[in-house]
Amino acid sequence: MSATAAASQALTPKQHRILDYLREHADERTYFKSRLIGDELDLSAKEVGANMPAIEDGEFDVDVERWGYSSSTTWKVVA
């Protein structure tokens, strides 16, 4: 099993939803606000923020980096 597959299996269902959303939209844009991700996935910005570190720290096909904090945490995502 690859490291990416093993890391992906360790994610919770919410984290999988967030990762799938980022994968789907990373080609269209680079910066994502927790609030807007939450709006799209019916989660609160706090839920998104609490779950993003698992994606940020994992080895996936998208790189996630905490970028800013004004009016909701912004995440830089590179596919």
Backbone torsions as a table, in degrees:
resi	resn	phi	psi	omega
1	MET	NA	134.3	-179.6
2	SER	-73.5	161.6	179.3
3	ALA	-62.5	-37.0	179.2
4	THR	-64.8	-43.1	179.3
5	ALA	-65.6	-41.2	179.2
6	ALA	-65.1	-42.8	179.0
7	ALA	-65.3	-39.3	-179.9
8	SER	-63.8	-37.5	179.4
9	GLN	-67.9	-24.9	-178.4
10	ALA	-79.5	-9.2	-178.7
11	LEU	-77.6	149.9	175.0
12	THR	-78.3	166.9	176.9
13	PRO	-56.8	-39.7	178.4
14	LYS	-63.4	-43.2	-179.3
15	GLN	-65.0	-37.9	175.3
16	HIS	-62.0	-42.0	179.3
17	ARG	-61.9	-44.3	180.0
18	ILE	-64.9	-46.2	179.4
19	LEU	-60.7	-44.1	178.2
20	ASP	-60.8	-41.5	178.3
21	TYR	-61.5	-45.8	-179.4
22	LEU	-63.9	-42.4	178.0
23	ARG	-59.9	-42.7	-176.9
24	GLU	-66.2	-33.5	-172.6
25	HIS	-109.6	-2.7	-176.0
26	ALA	-64.8	-27.1	178.2
27	ASP	-73.9	-22.7	-176.9
28	GLU	-88.0	-30.4	-177.9
29	ARG	-154.4	169.0	-176.0
30	THR	-110.8	-33.2	-174.2
31	TYR	-109.8	134.2	-177.7
32	PHE	-130.4	132.2	174.8
33	LYS	-91.9	139.3	178.4
34	SER	-54.3	-41.0	-178.5
35	ARG	-60.9	-42.3	-177.7
36	LEU	-74.7	-35.4	174.1
37	ILE	-61.8	-45.7	179.4
38	GLY	-60.0	-42.0	178.0
39	ASP	-59.3	-41.6	-178.8
40	GLU	-69.7	-32.4	-173.7
41	LEU	-106.5	8.0	-178.8
42	ASP	59.2	44.4	175.4
43	LEU	-125.8	161.4	174.2
44	SER	-82.7	160.1	176.5
45	ALA	-60.0	-34.3	179.1
46	LYS	-65.9	-40.4	177.3
47	GLU	-63.7	-41.9	178.5
48	VAL	-62.9	-48.7	-179.6
49	GLY	-60.8	-36.2	-179.8
50	ALA	-71.8	-25.5	-176.7
51	ASN	-98.0	-16.7	-177.8
52	MET	-65.7	-35.5	-179.6
53	PRO	-56.6	-33.6	177.7
54	ALA	-63.9	-36.6	178.4
55	ILE	-76.3	-41.7	179.8
56	GLU	-61.2	-40.0	-176.8
57	ASP	-85.1	-16.3	-178.1
58	GLY	-80.8	169.9	177.0
59	GLU	-104.8	98.8	-177.6
60	PHE	-126.4	177.9	179.9
61	ASP	-81.1	6.1	171.0
62	VAL	-128.1	140.6	175.3
63	ASP	-98.3	129.2	-177.8
64	VAL	-119.8	133.3	-180.0
65	GLU	-138.6	131.6	174.7
66	ARG	-64.9	128.9	-170.6
67	TRP	-116.6	-43.5	-176.5
68	GLY	-155.6	167.6	-174.7
69	TYR	-125.6	0.1	-175.5
70	SER	-73.1	125.9	177.3
71	SER	51.8	35.9	178.8
72	SER	121.7	138.9	-179.8
73	THR	-61.9	136.0	176.8
74	THR	-106.3	138.1	179.8
75	TRP	-117.0	132.8	174.0
76	LYS	-91.4	126.3	-177.5
77	VAL	-125.8	125.6	179.2
78	VAL	-123.4	125.5	-179.5
79	ALA	-84.3	NA	NA
